[in-house]
Amino acid sequence: MSRYPRTVLGTVCLPWHDDGALDEPLFRRTIRNLVAAGLPDLYIFGTAGEGYAVTDGMFRRVAAIFAETMREAGGAAPMVGIVSQSLATMQERIAYCRGLGIDTLQISLPNWSVVTDTELHGVFAELCGGFPEAKFLHYNLMRSGRLVSPRLYAELADAHPNLVATKYGGGDPFLISGLMQYAPQLRHFLTEQGYYIGAPLGECGLLTSISSSNPTRAFEYLNAGANSDWPRFAELYRELCGVLHALLDSAGGSFVDGAYDKTILKLSEPDFPLKLLPPYETVGQGVYEAYRVRLVAEFPQWLPAG
């Protein structure tokens, strides 16, 4: 039995005014609209949510607004990402979230220096062990300097019952198959390409990115894999590969994750600003327009409903 529900997990991007201040009304509206559109399992402060770029003051304000609005909108339990090179800062931010009643946290490894296996065990002991009443999802990404192996996840899961899930945005079939084999008690959330590999092997969840423009269809993709409807699963996967190429072709360059996610979100929130916190470059309005034109012409089924 997995420790976390099998669902579609989505992110909420942060809308910034030109002066770098949060557009609070737009942030609240975006959360409400995502939940109403059928995407209730949401988190903030992952890579796309610029969790690496905010000050402690920004973190506290955004987390409080997010938790409050998720509850008002009838969403699932709010999940907050904790990103820092300082373990002590991570602990302080978790404690703050616990004070808000947030009990689901998404953590990534400190990365000033790549942590050893011993140090990695220490990080989980301090966070999972230090907050036993909370639930933790680990974001497994190379920006941390290393990936956690499936066998190591098995050790961590045995040591920490409140480690409930992982998140992996890559497509390494050996890693994905290992997650299903060695740590099936954890819910492994995979992006659209990784989910196509993982769903036939075990009960993974969908980490939505390009599919977030149409939550109903994203759940259809999740369920096609979960229910072994392989013809429909492959059909939706082919569509999603085309959608991904449309986005990357329109961008014509390499940008940080949040630039792409804001472009996708703008399909359903046309006034959502593409701005990222400095120093990161974002895509321009022309990229968004080119992407939308491609979807209208080739994949209108992945445009927001209505």
N, C-alpha and C positions, 0 to 999 in steps of 0.2 A: 504494500500500500504506500503510495506516494504521500509525502507530508504536505503537499500544497495542491490546490485545485488545478485541473487541466483546463486551460482557458487561453484566450488571446490577451496578451499583455501589451499595453500601449504606453507611449510617453506623452507628456504635455510639454510643449516648448514654451519658452518665456518671451513675451512681447515687450520690446524695449522702446521707449521714446528716444528721440534723437539725442537727448542729454544723458542717456543711459539709465534713466529711472524706469521702474516697472510700470507698464500700463495695466493697473490693477483691474479696472472694469473689463478690459478685453481678456485678461487672464481668467477671470471668473467666468466670463461668458464662454470661453473656449472649453473650460472644464465641463460646464453644464451641457454644452452642445455635444461633446464627445460622449458623455454618459447617455444623453438622450438618443444619440445615433446608434447606440448599441455597443459601446466600448467602455464598460464600467470599471475594468481592472486597469488602473492608471498609476503611473509613477512620475516623479520629477527628479531632476538632478542626475540623470545619467549623462552619457557623452552628448547626446542630442539636446538634453536639457541644460547644458552649460554648467553642470555641477562643479566642474573644475575651475570656473572663472569667477564665482560669486564670493563676496566678502562674508564674514560671519553675520553682519547686520542684514545683508540681502538674504542670506540663508534663512535666518530666523523669520523674517517677514514673509518670504515666499512660502515656507513650510506651513506657517500658521494659516495663511490664506488658502492654501491647497487643502489642508485638512478640513477646514471649516466648509469650504465650497463642495468638496466631495461628499460630505455628510448631508449638506442641504440638497445636493443633486441626486442623492440616493445611489451613489456609486459604491463600489466595493471598498474594503479597507484601504486607506491611502498608503502608498509605499513611497518612501523618501530615500533618495540616493545619498550616500556619504562618500565623498571623494576628497582626499587630502593626502599630502605627503607626511603629515604628522598624525601618528596614532593617537596622541593626546587630544588633538582637535577632533578626530573622529569620535572619540569617547564623549567629548563635550557636546557635539552635535547630536549624538544618539540620546544622551541624557535630556537635551532640550526637547527632542521629538517625543520622548517618552512622557515628558511633562504635558505635551499637547494631546496625549492619548493615542499617539501613533505607535503601533506595535510591529509594523513590518518595515524593515530597513534593507536597502540594497547597498552592499559594500564592495569596494574594490581594494586591491592591495596598495599600501604605500609604495612609492616607486622612486624615491631619491636614489636608492641603490636597489638592485634586484634582490629580493629577499630569498634567503636559502630555505630549504625545507623546514629546518628547525625554526627559523624566524617566522615562516608562514604559519606553522602550528601555533606559535606564540601570538600572532595577530588574531587568529580565530579564538584562542583561549581568552584573550583580553576582551574581545567584542562579544562573541557568543556566550562565553563563560561569564563575562561581566554583566550581561543583561539577559539572564535566563528566561525572563518573562516575555522577551521579544522574539520575533521570527526574522531570520536572515536569509536573503538571497545573495549569492556571490556572483558578481559580474566578472566573468573570465575573459580577459582581453590582453593583447600583447602590449598595449600602452602601459600596463603595469610592469612591463619588463619580462614577464614570463606567463605561461599558461599553467593552470593547475591540471594535473593529469587525472584521468578517471580513477586510477588506483588510489591516488592521494585524496580525491574526493570521498572515496569509500572510507578511508581512515578518519577523515574529518567528520563525516556523517555519523560514524560510530561514536566518536568522542563528543559530538554536540547535537543532541536531539532537536535543538531549535535552529539548526541549519536545515532549511526546508527546500531550497531551490537554487538553481544556477541560471546564468544567462550567457549565451555564447553567440556571437554574431558571425563567426566564420563558417566555412564549409568543409572542414577536414573530415572525410568519412571515417578515418581510423579513430579520431578523437570522439566523434559523435557516436559511433558504435560502441566505443569503450564506456562512454557515459551511461548508455542503456544497459550495458552488461555489468559494470562494477558498482554503480551507484544508482540503482533503480528506485531507491527510496526517496531520492531527491527529484523534484520536478525540473526538468531541463528545458528552458525556453530557448528556442532556436529561431533565427530569422527565416524568411520564406525559402531561401535556397537550402539552408541547413535542415529545415523541417521536412523537406522532400526526402532527404536522406534518413532522418531520424524516425519519422512516423511509422514506417514499416518495421522498425526494430524495437520500439517501446513506446511508452505513453508520455511522449514529450509534449510541451506546450508550444504555442506560436508566439514569437516575439515580433510584433507587427512593425514594419517600416513602410515599404511601398504599398502594402495592402491596407494601410490605415485610412486611405482615402475613402474606402467603402467598408465599414465594419461588418455589415451583413455578409458581404462576399468573403471577407477575411475569416469569419466564423464558418462559412461554407467550406473553405479550404482546410481549416482545422478539422472539421468534422469528416470531410472526405478521407483524410488521412487516418483519423481515429476509427472510422467505421470500415476501413479497407475497401473503400469505393475507388479502386485504382484507376479506372478510366476517367472518372470525373477529377480525381486528384491530379492526374497527368495533364488533363485539359487546363485546369486552373493554373498549374505550375507553368505551362507554356505561356499562358497569358501574362503571368507575373514576370517571367523572364523578359518578355517584350516590354512591359512597363518599366522594368529596371533599365533596360537599354535606352528607352525613350528619355528617362531622367538623366542618365549619364551622358548621353549624346547631346542633350540640350545644354547641360552644364559646361561641357567641353573642357573640363579641367578637374583638378583635385582640390576638394574643399573638406573642411572638418565636418563631422557627421551632422551637426546641427543645421548647417546650411541646406543640406538636402531635406532634412525633416521639416524645416520651416517652409520649403518649397511645396512639399506634399500637403502640409497642413493648410497652406494658403488656398488650396483648391476648395476647401469647405469654409474657410474664413478669409474672404477676399481682401479684407482690410488688415490682415495680420502682417506686421512688418518683418522683413527678411533680415534685419539688422542682428548681428552677433556682438557680444561684448568684445572689446579690444583684447588682443591685437588681431583677432581672426577675421579673415576676409569672407564675405558671404557672396552668394550669387546675386545677380541683378534682376530687376523686373523683367528684362528681356528673356532671361533663362526661364523664369516662371511661365511667361506667356508662350514660349516655344514648347515647354513641357505640356502645358494644357492643350495646345493645338494638336500635339501628337496624340494625346489621349482621346480627344474628341474624334480624331480621324481614325485611330486604330484600336483603341481600347476604351470606348465610352462606358462599358460596363464597370470600369474601375473609377469612374468619376463619382463624387458624392451623390447619394440618393437624393433626388429632388433638385 
